[in-house]
Structure formats: C-alpha cells, structure tokens
Amino acid sequence: MLSHARHLVMRAKIAAMHCAASRPFMPRFGALSALALAALLAGCATQAPSTSPSVPSPVPPAAGTATGQDAQVQQRFAQWVASFKESARAAGLSEATLSALDDVQYLPRMVELDRAQPEFTRAPWQYLDNAVSAQRVAQGQEKLQQWRAPLDAAAARYGVPPEIVVAIWGMESNYGGNYGNTPTLSALATLGFDGRREAWARAELLAALKIIQAGDIDRAHMIGSWAGAMGQTQFMPSAFMSFAVDADGDGRRDIWGSMPDVIASTANYLARSGWQPGQPWGAEVRLPQGFDLGRADASVRQSSAQWEAEGVRSIDGRPLPPLADATVFLPAGARGPAFLLGPNFRAILRYNNSTNYALAVGLLAQRVAGGPGVQTPWPRDQAPLSRSQVRELQEGLNAAGFDAGTPDGVMGPATRSAVRRFQQRLGLPADGYPTVELLDRLRAP
C-alpha cells in the first residue's frame, strides 16, 4: 500500500500529465516532492483543457483481487516471479529494472479472460456497424485534421496514408479514449504463471522490462489491455521493441501520450509488415453472373487485370485498382458484398489477424477520407452460427466424409473447404459460408 505522501505524489503526477498541453504524455518528474507536485497540480487546475489525447491513469487492481486468493497460489506466483527474475537477470536486466517486479500482482481475472471462448459470434455487418459507426467516422475526421502534420510526416516517411493510421487508432483505443488501465507487468506475469501460454508471456514480459530499462516508460504508467497490449494503438511489448519510433525527438518511444510517436510507430509497423505505398487496401466489387464462388478464396491470387477479364467490376463502375496480387473476398457469402483485396489488406492482417478487423480498418479509413461505405446490402436476416453450432457443423461434415479438421468451433480454411464441397454436393452456391440452413441440411437424416 502506498504511503499517503506517495499517493499524493502519484495523483499529482497523473493529473499534471493530463493538463500538460505542451506534452501529451508526462514530463520527467524526477524527485519532485509531494508539496512541489501539489503546487503543480494547483496550477494546472486553472488552465484551459488540453487538446492532447487523454491518458487513462493506471489504477491498482480492485481490493481483494490478490489478497483473497488461496495462500498457496500466492506463494507459487511469488516463486514463479522470483524464478523469472533470475532468468531476466541472466539476460542482462539491471537490478533497478528488476525492482519493477517487486510489486507485481496475480490477477485472476486475466486468466479468466484468456481462457474465455465466447459462445456467440457476430456477423460481419454487426461487427462493422459498431466499428465503422457514424460517430467513429466523424471523430476520425476530426482527428485527421487535428494531427495532420505528424500524420503527413509519417506518410512521407513510411508510405502509409494518414487515414489508415487514424483508422487503426480508432479501432484499437477509440482514438485514445480507452486503451486499458491494467498494469502490463502484472498482466503478463499472471499469464506466464498460469502456464497456458507461458513461453509467449515470458518473452513479452522480458520485452516489457527492456522497454522500462530503456527509459521509454516507467512501470507505473506501463498500462494497457488484460493481454498485455499497450498504448493508443495497442502494441505488445515485442512489437514495441521492433516497431516503436521516437518521432518527436525526446529520446523516448512513447505510444501512450506522444501523438507523433503513436502515429509514426503505427505507420512503421504497417510498413514493416509489407504495406505497399500508393496501393489501396482493396475495393468493393461486383461479381459476374455465374462466377465460380470457389475462387473467392485467399489461396487464389492474381492481378486486377485477370480478375477484370473474368468479369469482376468495381462497384462504382471505375476501373479496378491496379493490384498485382489480389483475391476476391466474400465476408458474408454469396448474398453479401464482395471485395477485391490486395497486399495492403494482408499487411493490416499482420497487425490483427482478423478479416473482420482488417475490413473495418479499410472501410473506416475510406469513410474518414470522405469515401463511401459498403454499397451492397448485407444479408441481415441471416443469423450467425454460435461456436457450438460451428462445432456441430464440423462434426457433421466429418461424419459425412468432408474433412473439416478438428471440431473446435472456429471457421478455419479446412472447415470452409469442407463447407464448399458439401454445398457443391447439394447444388448450392459454393461460397464456403456457414449458415443455419446448411447446418439443418446436415442434421437431416
């Protein structure tokens, strides 16, 4: 428990961090006394609100999170942390840096979240309704203008358009409004101790300590999601080590409070993930009558000219964007919109390996830049399958002789291929999209 004086110091630091209009994150406070910081806080209270992005203050776990745990679990967690310290020490971490682990806490809620598998899934249009809402588009357009200078600088350096960076920022933290307040070290130590992904968590925890040792952020302000993703565009510590950039020249890579650093780091991540300057992420298209839907698959790649020769057309009648390695994507099957996707869509997937996410980033960026949304209606009458229904579908496909892989409730390439083959047997459009009607056909004797 912090002493009263230390608590006042921390509160003053956090409040001063919010009111420092000249520095979106925080000054290096050094050894300021509680009295000096209180004076700083009082001065800040009279200032006009800052236009800098808000920074959620790190908060301790709720009372009872750790103290109510079984004593044996706490003891074993302490032993795990001590063992990790030894390996980190052997990896060259200083004693001062390792002291950041002295007050890490076991957070059982992190384990619950890590192991949770939501039963109900959202259809693509449900996901996009929220991700590309009118409010998020309008706010993104405001942010595009507010941070135009660093966005243009990052575009010139990395070749990533400003609206793409803004869209990722909006998706990851609602433009800095919510990037989590879980202490990163405690989250990663908890996940490492839990053991399900220990090797991964240990590597991320070591990277987090290296970030602290480099002086980019201190332990108290290294906060983020329950899974250890940090800052306004949610970098894992290993991604931070690889891609974070000090764009404002202050000697720190600050993805929590410095917008030049946030923007440049995000653009660098995409550039290093294969972003092709001057190419769009993709475009909505119209497929010709009789198009072989089996070719709407990530494994089928060819140039825009080849797709055009097959009758694929842009939804607005313009020529297809010049893409050398493009795929056709049907996120909701044959009844929904179709998209032609290029290498930049795959670069976004390397940021977050979800087609719904990558499509949302592309469409949000398009809207933020003043372009249209999706033109083709979604099949909103079509209910998405739950995880247990997908598992039943996989089991039924396997029993019918269509290899859908291990039934796990997740629609992967093997399951989509099996669905296509089953649809072909039934004389249905072979789009690989699972529906309740298709599951009912499998259930029928």
Secondary structure as UniProt FT lines:
FT   HELIX           4..19
FT   TURN            21..22
FT   TURN            30..31
FT   HELIX           34..45
FT   TURN            63..68
FT   HELIX           71..90
FT   TURN            91..92
FT   HELIX           95..98
FT   HELIX           99..101
FT   TURN            102..103
FT   HELIX           108..115
FT   HELIX           124..131
FT   HELIX           134..146
FT   HELIX           148..158
FT   HELIX           162..173
FT   TURN            174..177
FT   STRAND          182..183
FT   HELIX           184..194
FT   TURN            196..197
FT   HELIX           198..214
FT   HELIX           219..221
FT   STRAND          223..224
FT   TURN            226..227
FT   TURN            231..234
FT   HELIX           237..243
FT   TURN            255..257
FT   HELIX           259..272
FT   TURN            273..274
FT   TURN            277..278
FT   STRAND          282..286
FT   TURN            289..290
FT   HELIX           293..295
FT   TURN            298..299
FT   HELIX           304..309
FT   TURN            310..311
FT   STRAND          313..314
FT   TURN            315..316
FT   STRAND          326..329
FT   TURN            331..332
FT   TURN            334..335
FT   STRAND          338..341
FT   HELIX           343..351
FT   HELIX           355..368
FT   TURN            369..370
FT   TURN            380..381
FT   HELIX           387..399
FT   TURN            400..401
FT   HELIX           413..426
FT   HELIX           436..443
//
